[in-house]
Amino acid sequence: MLPKIDPTTTRSWEKLLLLSQESKSTISELFLQDSERLSKFTRDLESIHFDFSKNNVSEEVLNALNELAIECKLPDAIEAMFKGDKINETENRSVLHTELRSADTNSKHSDIITAELRKIEVFSKKIIEGDWKGYTGKKITDVVNVGIGGSDLGPKMITNTLQPYWKSVTPHFVSNVDAQQLVEELEGLNPETTLFIIASKTFTTQETMTNAMSAREWFLKNGGALKNVSNHFVAVSTNEEAVLDFGINSENMFMFWDWVGGRYSLWSAIGLIIACTVGYSRFEELLRGAERMDDHFRTSSISDNIPAMSALIGIWYNNFLNYDSYAILPYDHRLRFLPSYLQQADMESNGKSTDRNGQPVSYATGPVIWGEPGTNGQHAFYQLIHQGTRIIPCDFIASAKPGHDYADHHNKLLANFLAQPEALMKGRTLKEVEQELKDKTKEEAEALAPFKVFEGNRPSTSILMDELTPFNLGMLTAFYEHRIFVQGVIWNIFSFDQWGVELGKQLAKPILSEIQNNLSGDHDQSTHNLLNKIQGIRR
Ligand code: F6P
């Protein structure tokens, strides 16, 4: 079980509150005050370098944060998760996505995990090598993953990030119940050479089931026959009964288990599309990378623990400096889906306001996660990050070597990856601006100067890889998973349930029937009016 400690009752919380009220040195001043700041605030694991030094955190604050983690019994919580305690208490489940990527053959579920991995290996090899034939004997050229949330965002992020490793099939992702996405993805696909993976932990999710039925209809309308469905539809789920009911036989079903949370499931058979696209050995490298981060997370002391360090700095911002959002800025087009993947991973995990004792929390929990790849974001929202009234901690992520041959592009990308955090930290003083405007008249310079001042002192973390390999991507993804876990432990909330998504789903059911049958039920005035308008327009 997880400890149930209200963090605000700890001594370190008190201390952090006091520290937050004191006048603080700027980040640049912190560098001047401590010649060893860089080494104290950077960590390396394999070939990923984590630089936390440009954060608005003094050594004293960091020590108090580490104390907070100890007082909240973070080491016990980490052990409880890895051991398989039922730390997802409201669903009475263990949380063992880490076991999916463990090479330890003595682990609790090693047998079933290995069996499923072998099945993925064999299947993905057949797809890539063309031994799995479509109904007219042709090789599969396109694989469409039909899933949503954790059954979409994780596999989509990983598959797209590993684009340089793609082999012989093109991956597609359909998630939204808005059929526009299905229509666009199916455009130009040939049913003879298309394979659908219906991915759903529960196999009851409205969006996925609706898309799955329409994909089947498309297949049958465009030349496929019922007897051919088994060559073109496979399922990934924990719910065998529902898969069989849908008409997919158990040979075409890949299993995972209730101790794997949906948003932590890309390491399971939910990653089937990853293996089919980049090959099983790359999928395994991804698992090994995550396992490396798991080992580090489980065995390092709090002060050396990279996910914990990142999470605790986030706690300082969220709870003591009131910075309520967190930007993920990958300087790598391949990582363009990382922000949306992390939105679910983080916000569905830690967007909670009831603590582990069932009481309302009295402090802020999960921040708003958002982001875009650099350099696109620079020409969109960075203005606000540099000069807006809110302070937004950012993660800048890049790899030294690109996945392409355009060296000049990569040099420019990296120049921006380095320049932005430096600009955020240093800013530009009035004096510097005046110097820059020295060619203007005095009046012109005075009028313009205030707009060109950057106050600076804006925090960021830089994460630098040598290159974006499957192994490094596994490490990076597991780093963020554990960061989320640590914050949930400190906030005394349950990070592995998601009751907050239920109400909207429930309300949609009767409304759907009202839309279908042109009826109007009992709603608030606004909903009632909107429903009437829709019905009026569509009549
Ligand atoms: O959004 C709620 C949720 O339950 C997520 O947690 C999950 O990843 C997603 O729906 C999809 O669920 P399933 O894999 O069961 O279709």
Residues whose N, C-alpha, C, O or C-beta is under 5 A from the ligand:
A	BS01	F6P	I148 G149 G150 S151 A199 S200 K201 T202 F203 T205 T208 G262 R263 Q498 V501
